[in-house]
């Protein structure tokens, strides 16, 4: 065994800490973490949600079809118009 390691083993009771071996530097603990700055979204415009009425295309359904839309039952008339039930 290398005499340097043997001496360190005697000093520290059989196991050499990583800090002494050079595996961990003490400066890492003292060094402050960098603070990330938030990017300002001045260029972005906030998108406002617009509520659109869910209009079902009557051409995709046959007459007499019943569908629940926005919590209401809708029936397709023979004239291809949605009627609330």
N, C-alpha and C positions, 0 to 999 in steps of 0.2 A: 504494500500500500504506500502511496505517496506520503512523505512525511508531513506535507502541508495539510492533507486531509486527515491524517492521523491526529495531528495537533488540534484541528478544529473539532474532531469527534470527541476528544478528551474535554475540550472547553465546554461543549454544548451537551454533554451527556449521551453520546452515542448517535445522535442525528443532527445533521447540519441543516440549519434553516436555509430556504431558498434565497432569502435576502442577502445572506452572506456569500452564497455561491455565485450570485450575480444573476439569478433567474428573475428576480423582481427588483426593479429599481425603486428607491425611496421617493424619487422625484415624481413618480406617477401618482402617488397618494397626495402629494402637496399641490400638484397641478390642478387648477380649477378647470372644470368642464366648460367648453365653449357654449355660449348661449346662442341658440339659433333665433334669428330674427324672423318674424312673421312677414310673409309677403302681403303687401297691401293690394287689394283687388280694386284699385281705382279704375283700371281699364275695363274691368268686367262690369257689366250692367246686371243688376239683379232682375231675374226673370220672375214676373208675377204670374201665378197660375190663374188662368181664366177658366171658369167653369163653362163647359160646353154641354149643351143639352144633347144627350145621347139619342140621336135620331137613327132609328133602324131603317135600313133600306128595304121598302116593301117589295121590290122586285126580286129579292133573294128568297122570299117566303111565299107559300101558297095561301090562298084565301081560307080563312077560318083558323089560322095558326094563332095560338095563344102563347105569349111570352111575358115573363116578369121583367120589367125594366124600371129601375129606380124604386123598387119596392111596390110597384103598381102592376096589375095584370093588364096586358094590352092584347086586343084581339084584332086581327087583320080582316077588314070587311071585304066583300066582293069588289068594291070600288078601289081596292088597294090603299085604304086609309086605316091608320091605327086608331082604335077606339078603346078608351079605358073601360074596364069592367068594374 
